[in-house]
Amino acid sequence: MSVRLYVGNLPQSFDAKELDALFASVGEGIRFKAVQDRETGAGRGFGFANVDDEKVADAVIEQLNGRDFGGNALRIERSERRDERRSNDRRPGGAPGTPAVARKAVNKVVHRDSVEEGAPDPRWAGELAKLKNLLDNQKAAV
C-alpha cells in the first residue's frame, strides 16, 4: 500500500524536475503532484507525494523535512486520509463528534447590468436595506 505525504512550504515558482531529483536522491517510487489554484493555475505552495514503500516514506520525512528548497524550509509529513480528517471536523466552531452547524442564509443580489427605470440599482440593494433599517431605528428612538 502506498503512503501519501504532504509536502508544504514550497516556493511560489519552483522547478518540478529539481524537486523530483531531490526525492530521487532519497529513494525510488516517489510520485509528486503539486496543488494548483483552480482559477489562476498558479501553485498554492504545497502538494502531495505518493511513496510505494513505507521505509522510503519514513526516509523522505527524516531527510527532507526542514530542508531548504528554493529559499523555503520544506515541511513534509504523513497526509491524513480525507475520511479521517472529516471525522475530526476541523471547521471553525465545530468540536470533534458534534454535528456540523448549517451556514446562515445570506440574501444575495444577482448582478444585472441594466437598471430598470425608477428601480434602485440591484447591486446596491443590500446596502439600501441596511440604510433603511438604520433610519427606521433612529426614527423609533426619537
N, C-alpha and C positions, 0 to 999 in steps of 0.2 A: 504494500500500500504506500502511495506517495505521501510525502509530508509537504504541507503548504506553509511557506514562510512569508511574513510581512516584511517588506523592505521599504523603510521610510527614510525621510530626510534627504531625499535625492535633490540635486540641483535642478533648477528650472529647465535648463537645457544641458543634456548630457549625452554622451556617445554610447549607444546601446552596445556596440561592439566592445568598447572599453569595459563596460560592466560585465558583459559575458566573459571576457578574458579574466576578469577578477574572480568570477565564480568558477571558471575552469581551473584556476590555479589551486582551488581547494579540492575539487573532485569532479567526477563525471556525472552526467544525468541531471543537470540543473537547467530548468527552463524558466526564464523570467518574462513577465509581461507587465509593462508599465500601465498605470491607470491614467486615462486622459479625460479632460473636461469634455462633456458631451457637446457643448455649444461651440467652443473655440478650437478644440482638438489639441490644446496645449497640455503638457504634462502637469499632473497635480502634485508631484513631489513624492509619490510613493508607488508601489507596485507589489506584485506577488511572485514568488519563486516556487515552483514545484520541484521537489527533490525526490528521486526514486528510492534512495537508501536512507534509513533512519540515522546511521552513523555519519553519513555525509552531511545530513541536515544539521546535526549537532556540531560538526566541524565548521560548517558555514557560520553558524551563530557564534561559536567560540572565536574564530579567526577574523571575521569581518564586522562584527558588532562594535561600533565605536570607531571604526577605521575611517580615515579621511578619504573622501571621494569627491573630487571637484570642489573642494573647499568646505564641504559639509561632512560631519561625522555621521556615518551610516547608522541606522537603527534597524537591527534585524532580530526578529523574534518569531516564535511559532504563531501562526494565524489561528484565531478561533473559527470554528465552523459556524456558518451563518445561523443554523438552527440553535446552537448553543448560545450565541450572542443574543438572539431574540428571547430566549427563555430568561435571561438575566434582566431584560427590559431596561436598557440604559437611557431611555428617553427622559427628558427633564421632568422632575416631579414624580417619576414612577419608581416605586420600590420593587425589588425582586418579588415575584409572586402576586403582585397586585394587578388588577385589570387595567388596561390602558384607558386613559381619560380621553373622551372624544373632544376634538377641537371645537372651539366656539365658532358658530356660523358667522360669517362675515358677508355683509351685503356688498357685493362687488358691482361696480358700474361698468357696463360694456362700452368700450370706446366707439364713438361714431365721429366721422369727420364732418358730416353735415349737421348743422344745428337747425332745428325746426323754428319757424317764426314764432316769437313770443315765448318759447320754452327755454328754460335755463340750459346751459351747456352741460351735457351729461358727464363730462369729465370732472366737473366741479360739484356734482350733486351731493356727494358725501360731505364736502366742506360746507355747502349751503345748509344742509340738515343740521350740522353741528352749530353753525351760527344762529339758526332759528331757535334751537334749544337753548342756547345761551341767552338770547333776547327774551324768550319766554320765562326763563328762570329769573332774570333781572326784573321783569315786569311783576312777577309774582312776589318778589321780595319787597317791592316798594309799596 
